[in-house]
């Protein structure tokens, strides 16, 4: 089962849930907000315990 992360959209502020593929290690990708459809830059890193750490930002902030 893949882990999930709740993030706040940097555009509309709504909380959305992302499914994280933690087998890929650190990654950066674009995910459209499920509410306002704007592109969110998602950065995923893996902490020392092997858990994903997710940071979301607007395209202009990346």
N, C-alpha and C positions, 0 to 999 in steps of 0.2 A: 504494500500500500504506500503510495506516494504522500509525503507530508504536504500540508496546506499552510498558507500564510494569509492573514487578513491584513490588507493595506488600505490606506486612505488615498483616494484619487487626488493628485495634486491640482486638478482642475475644478472638479465639482464637490470634492470633500466626502463623497460617499464611500463607505467601506465595501470593498470587494474581496472575495476570497480567490487566491491563486493556488493552483496545484503546482508544486515545485518538484522538478526532476533532479533530485539531489545526487544521482549517480553521475551526472555530467560535471560535477565540481563547480568551481567559480564560473560564472557566466553573466552576460549582459544581453538583454533582448527587449523588444518592444511588444507590449501587450496593450490592446485597446481596452479602455474602461468599459465595463459592461453596462454602465448607466449613461454616460455622456458620449461614448465612442471616441474620445480623444486618445492619442497615443501616449502611453506611460512607459518611461524607460525603467526597466526592472534590473537591478543589480543583485545577484545572489552570490554569497560567499559561504563557506563552511567554517563553523567555529571549531575550537579545539575538541569539543565533545562530539563532533560529527553532525551537528544540527545546522540546518540552513539558516542564514541571516539574510533577510530581504530588505532592500531599500528601494523605494519608488520615488521617481522625480519626473517633472515635466520635461518635455523634449528640449526646451530652451535652457533648462537648468543643468542638463547633462554634460 
